[in-house]
Amino acid sequence: MKLYLADISTLLPRHRDYISPQRLAKALRCRVADDRNRCIAGGVLLRKFLGDTPVSDNGFGKPVAGNGVCFNLSHSGGWVLLAVGEQEVGCDIERLRTVNCERMGRIVFTDGEMEQIKNAPDRTGAFFDVWTKKEALLKCMGKGFHRAAKSVDVSGGSFSEDGTEYFLKTKRFSDYVISVCSTEEGFSMEPEFVDLRTIQ
């Protein structure tokens, strides 16, 4: 598996012509400039690392590549994250920020996950570790939050269901948390930083 991280500040006007017309149309529907730029930056990464293969939706919001390559995209703040692998993958990136861990956690976290957060020295960091792992797992499974968040527990390093083992890893950089989930064991969490200005 490979992880690619791009800073949206390296986006250039010409990248609008680089991405697919469908992606550009989606980006232009975004009213907030940063949302638009994150969408375009995601499109640049997709074309660079997946080529011109068509991308469709699995019916639950997860994008699927026409050439069979497994991938997942996430963005937060100034960064866009792309995970590409040979087996199912889900990823999530979130900027660390102040949240009401107790109130928000009760809605989406299991008792075990809440206990892990309560016992952590850094509760905010632990909250986003669990949040991003849960998001990555649900995206890897192909359901996203169409499935009840409490139906999966990510307090450990893996989750098993119906004979399939999902492996979870988390990494922090700067004030962001990245989590990746895959059915591939032992994948690297070292991302390749991509300067979008180098992509023609």
Secondary structure, 3 states (H helix, E strand, C coil): CEEEEEEHHHCCCCHHHHCCHHHHHHHHCCCCHHHHHHHHHHHHHHHHHHCCCCEEECCCCCEEECCCCEEEEEEECCEEEEEEECCCEEEEEEECCCCCHHHHHHHHCCHHHHHHHHCCCCHHHHHHHHHHHHHHHHHHHCCHHHCCHHHCCCCCCEEEECCEEEEEEEEEECCEEEEEEECCCCCCCCCEEECHHHCC
